[in-house]
Amino acid sequence: MSYLETYEKWLSSPALSAEEKAELEAIRGDEKEIEGRFFEQLSFGTAGLRGTMGVGLYRMNVHVVRHATQAFAQVILEQGEEAVKRGVAVCYDSRNNSPLFAREAACVLAGNGIPVRLFAALRPTPMVSFAVREYGCIAGINVTASHNPKEYNGYKVYWEDGAQLPPNHADEVARKMQELDVFESVKTVDYESAVAQGKIILMGKETDEAFLANVMAQANGKEVVAKVADDFKMVYTPFHGTGYELIPEALKRLGIKHVICVPEQMVIDGDFPTVVSPNPENPEGFYLAVEIAKKEGADFILGSDPDADRVGIMVRTADGEFKVISGNQTGVLLLDYLIGAMKRAGKLPEKPVALKTIVTTEMARKVAEVNGLQSYDTFTGFKFLAQKKDQLEESGQGNVIFSYEESYGYMLGSFVRDKDAVTASLLLTEMAAWYHAQGMTLYDALQALYQKYGYYSERTLNLVMPGLDGLKKMAALMANLREKPPVEIAGVAVAEQKDYKDGSVTCVSSGKNTTMELSGSNVLRYEMADGTSVIVRPSGTEPKVKVYILANGETKADCDAKVAKYAAWADTLKG
């Protein structure tokens, strides 16, 4: 069926409301817009669905959500009666349409005879992972587009371990979506009736308390917090999102007396009116927090994204200004602190392990190994970090104390299998208070770590390629790099090329080929003669190719020069 035929099918469907039909009628004759909405189905990957909201097959809307849920329901039904009885946990964030999409998903599951545990109101992402594990659910669904701009929404799917759906099940959902009609194949029920009949159970404060009990168990230094509580001040912003309640509560229970919240950004609003993008990776969003921090004399700023799976921090420098600490730097600080804090508290397990992704700073490996920990890499994505954690712990090979990736995601403890801004916020604040007791800011602490472990510098470049043409450009870029692998980048020889798609490793000077443990992901890595790593991969959730530059050197200036040089090369890849 052509995109024009699909467009007409949607227009004639009785499933569409009058408003939805009016939206489609408004684009009649605009073939480019029609093609953009109907050229194919919004793809279901290991991260689920993510796209701009609107009416169409390649958009996020109730029909696409129902369709995906029907496919997922059939995957669950094929697991057998006992699996079905365990049910599915459903969560949602503060985005526009998130409550609606979550209810629709719950109704489709109930329509297929699968019991549902639905959060009664918006909750942080880690809580759906927690609920799956806490209540023994077979799966979970979370309606969120994380830190994306307001036009987006998404649909993440989890399996029984609390991690995002493994590739085999994700592929099966995608196949079933291709087989099932977007309208006619869907089974659903009335929401109010399903709740009244117990087919949909609403979760509330009891689940919050169970979750918070696990969060608070991760604290290692409440005594130090108590010592500095009177003069330690911090600022927190949830960026209009789900962290607004549980993160301040966790910090209060830690003993922090002065948590100053940004009032304008404590308002739940899916339009994110005070920021261009609700992403703690973008320092521009912290402008209100910085104003308050300067006024109140705070040294520490913390911000969580709308679904509270990512958290970013800013710290005061010697000149009184506030500086962003990157995800790589934050992770290194937290790992070094955790090792020390767990030792002081007598909580460091035998065979301790730290996990990171292949695009995360190599400084984390240095910190781990200097302190006697094993360190392992995984592919980007917390499902892979979760899988590695389970593999190591179930086999007795190690106990994971910390897992992280450079994009402001951190996983601690054993009660979730995803990024968790609530627990990370607790421990980042505990760490800031501990250094405060030493007369140091986190900026001071970071400089001390560079002195101890060596200088490292990183940069991530996002080569944005929107729309249908963008998808083609992304595919062409990766294909071209494989067909014509560079022998030098920015005037520096490529020593080794690693292709994580097939696990191949090529020594450029000799042409010798070997293999590595990791394979099956569309990622290219170039190990440069000067020790820098350059990594290229298409994003799995956004229309962009990401280029990661990981450098180390004798001095900060040496590192920064390397990063700048390779960044200039990366910029040429846009075409």
MOWO-V266558 format. One record per residue. RES is the residue in one letter. SS is DSSP state (2 for helix, 1 for strand, 0 for the rest). Layout:
res={RES | RES}
ss={SS | SS}
This chain:
res={M | S | Y | L | E | T | Y | E | K | W | L | S | S | P | A | L | S | A | E | E | K | A | E | L | E | A | I | R | G | D | E | K | E | I | E | G | R | F | F | E | Q | L | S | F | G | T | A | G | L | R | G | T | M | G | V | G | L | Y | R | M | N | V | H | V | V | R | H | A | T | Q | A | F | A | Q | V | I | L | E | Q | G | E | E | A | V | K | R | G | V | A | V | C | Y | D | S | R | N | N | S | P | L | F | A | R | E | A | A | C | V | L | A | G | N | G | I | P | V | R | L | F | A | A | L | R | P | T | P | M | V | S | F | A | V | R | E | Y | G | C | I | A | G | I | N | V | T | A | S | H | N | P | K | E | Y | N | G | Y | K | V | Y | W | E | D | G | A | Q | L | P | P | N | H | A | D | E | V | A | R | K | M | Q | E | L | D | V | F | E | S | V | K | T | V | D | Y | E | S | A | V | A | Q | G | K | I | I | L | M | G | K | E | T | D | E | A | F | L | A | N | V | M | A | Q | A | N | G | K | E | V | V | A | K | V | A | D | D | F | K | M | V | Y | T | P | F | H | G | T | G | Y | E | L | I | P | E | A | L | K | R | L | G | I | K | H | V | I | C | V | P | E | Q | M | V | I | D | G | D | F | P | T | V | V | S | P | N | P | E | N | P | E | G | F | Y | L | A | V | E | I | A | K | K | E | G | A | D | F | I | L | G | S | D | P | D | A | D | R | V | G | I | M | V | R | T | A | D | G | E | F | K | V | I | S | G | N | Q | T | G | V | L | L | L | D | Y | L | I | G | A | M | K | R | A | G | K | L | P | E | K | P | V | A | L | K | T | I | V | T | T | E | M | A | R | K | V | A | E | V | N | G | L | Q | S | Y | D | T | F | T | G | F | K | F | L | A | Q | K | K | D | Q | L | E | E | S | G | Q | G | N | V | I | F | S | Y | E | E | S | Y | G | Y | M | L | G | S | F | V | R | D | K | D | A | V | T | A | S | L | L | L | T | E | M | A | A | W | Y | H | A | Q | G | M | T | L | Y | D | A | L | Q | A | L | Y | Q | K | Y | G | Y | Y | S | E | R | T | L | N | L | V | M | P | G | L | D | G | L | K | K | M | A | A | L | M | A | N | L | R | E | K | P | P | V | E | I | A | G | V | A | V | A | E | Q | K | D | Y | K | D | G | S | V | T | C | V | S | S | G | K | N | T | T | M | E | L | S | G | S | N | V | L | R | Y | E | M | A | D | G | T | S | V | I | V | R | P | S | G | T | E | P | K | V | K | V | Y | I | L | A | N | G | E | T | K | A | D | C | D | A | K | V | A | K | Y | A | A | W | A | D | T | L | K | G}
ss={0 | 0 | 2 | 2 | 2 | 2 | 2 | 2 | 2 | 2 | 2 | 2 | 0 | 0 | 0 | 0 | 0 | 2 | 2 | 2 | 2 | 2 | 2 | 2 | 2 | 0 | 0 | 0 | 0 | 0 | 2 | 2 | 2 | 2 | 2 | 2 | 2 | 2 | 0 | 0 | 0 | 0 | 0 | 0 | 1 | 0 | 0 | 1 | 1 | 1 | 1 | 1 | 1 | 0 | 0 | 0 | 0 | 0 | 0 | 1 | 0 | 2 | 2 | 2 | 2 | 2 | 2 | 2 | 2 | 2 | 2 | 2 | 2 | 2 | 2 | 2 | 2 | 0 | 0 | 0 | 2 | 2 | 2 | 2 | 2 | 2 | 0 | 1 | 1 | 1 | 1 | 1 | 0 | 0 | 0 | 0 | 0 | 2 | 2 | 2 | 2 | 2 | 2 | 2 | 2 | 2 | 2 | 2 | 2 | 2 | 2 | 0 | 0 | 0 | 0 | 1 | 1 | 1 | 1 | 0 | 0 | 0 | 0 | 0 | 0 | 2 | 2 | 2 | 2 | 2 | 2 | 2 | 2 | 2 | 0 | 0 | 0 | 0 | 1 | 1 | 1 | 1 | 1 | 0 | 0 | 0 | 0 | 0 | 0 | 0 | 0 | 1 | 1 | 1 | 1 | 1 | 1 | 1 | 1 | 0 | 0 | 0 | 0 | 1 | 0 | 0 | 2 | 2 | 2 | 2 | 2 | 2 | 2 | 2 | 2 | 2 | 2 | 2 | 2 | 0 | 0 | 0 | 0 | 0 | 0 | 0 | 0 | 0 | 0 | 0 | 2 | 2 | 2 | 2 | 2 | 2 | 0 | 0 | 0 | 1 | 1 | 1 | 1 | 0 | 2 | 2 | 2 | 2 | 2 | 2 | 2 | 2 | 2 | 2 | 2 | 2 | 0 | 0 | 0 | 0 | 0 | 2 | 2 | 2 | 2 | 2 | 2 | 2 | 0 | 0 | 0 | 0 | 1 | 1 | 1 | 1 | 1 | 0 | 0 | 0 | 0 | 0 | 2 | 2 | 2 | 2 | 2 | 2 | 2 | 2 | 2 | 2 | 2 | 2 | 0 | 0 | 0 | 1 | 1 | 1 | 1 | 0 | 2 | 2 | 2 | 2 | 0 | 0 | 0 | 0 | 0 | 0 | 0 | 0 | 0 | 0 | 0 | 0 | 0 | 0 | 0 | 0 | 2 | 2 | 2 | 2 | 2 | 2 | 2 | 2 | 2 | 2 | 2 | 2 | 2 | 2 | 0 | 0 | 0 | 1 | 1 | 1 | 1 | 1 | 0 | 0 | 0 | 0 | 0 | 1 | 1 | 1 | 1 | 1 | 1 | 1 | 0 | 0 | 0 | 0 | 0 | 1 | 1 | 1 | 1 | 0 | 2 | 2 | 2 | 2 | 2 | 2 | 2 | 2 | 2 | 2 | 2 | 2 | 2 | 2 | 2 | 2 | 2 | 2 | 0 | 0 | 0 | 0 | 0 | 0 | 0 | 1 | 1 | 1 | 1 | 1 | 1 | 0 | 0 | 0 | 0 | 0 | 2 | 2 | 2 | 2 | 2 | 2 | 2 | 2 | 0 | 0 | 0 | 1 | 1 | 1 | 1 | 1 | 0 | 0 | 0 | 2 | 2 | 2 | 2 | 2 | 2 | 2 | 2 | 2 | 2 | 2 | 2 | 2 | 0 | 0 | 0 | 0 | 1 | 1 | 1 | 1 | 1 | 1 | 1 | 0 | 0 | 0 | 1 | 1 | 1 | 0 | 0 | 0 | 0 | 0 | 0 | 0 | 0 | 0 | 2 | 2 | 2 | 2 | 2 | 2 | 2 | 2 | 2 | 2 | 2 | 2 | 2 | 2 | 2 | 2 | 2 | 0 | 0 | 0 | 0 | 2 | 2 | 2 | 2 | 2 | 2 | 2 | 2 | 2 | 2 | 2 | 2 | 0 | 1 | 1 | 1 | 1 | 1 | 1 | 1 | 1 | 1 | 1 | 0 | 0 | 2 | 2 | 2 | 2 | 2 | 2 | 2 | 2 | 2 | 2 | 2 | 2 | 2 | 2 | 2 | 2 | 2 | 0 | 0 | 0 | 0 | 1 | 1 | 0 | 0 | 1 | 1 | 1 | 1 | 1 | 1 | 1 | 1 | 0 | 0 | 0 | 0 | 1 | 1 | 1 | 1 | 0 | 0 | 0 | 0 | 0 | 1 | 1 | 1 | 0 | 0 | 0 | 0 | 0 | 0 | 0 | 1 | 1 | 1 | 1 | 1 | 1 | 0 | 0 | 0 | 0 | 1 | 1 | 1 | 1 | 1 | 1 | 0 | 0 | 0 | 0 | 0 | 1 | 1 | 1 | 1 | 1 | 1 | 1 | 1 | 1 | 1 | 0 | 0 | 2 | 2 | 2 | 2 | 2 | 2 | 2 | 2 | 2 | 2 | 2 | 2 | 2 | 2 | 2 | 2 | 2 | 2 | 2 | 0}
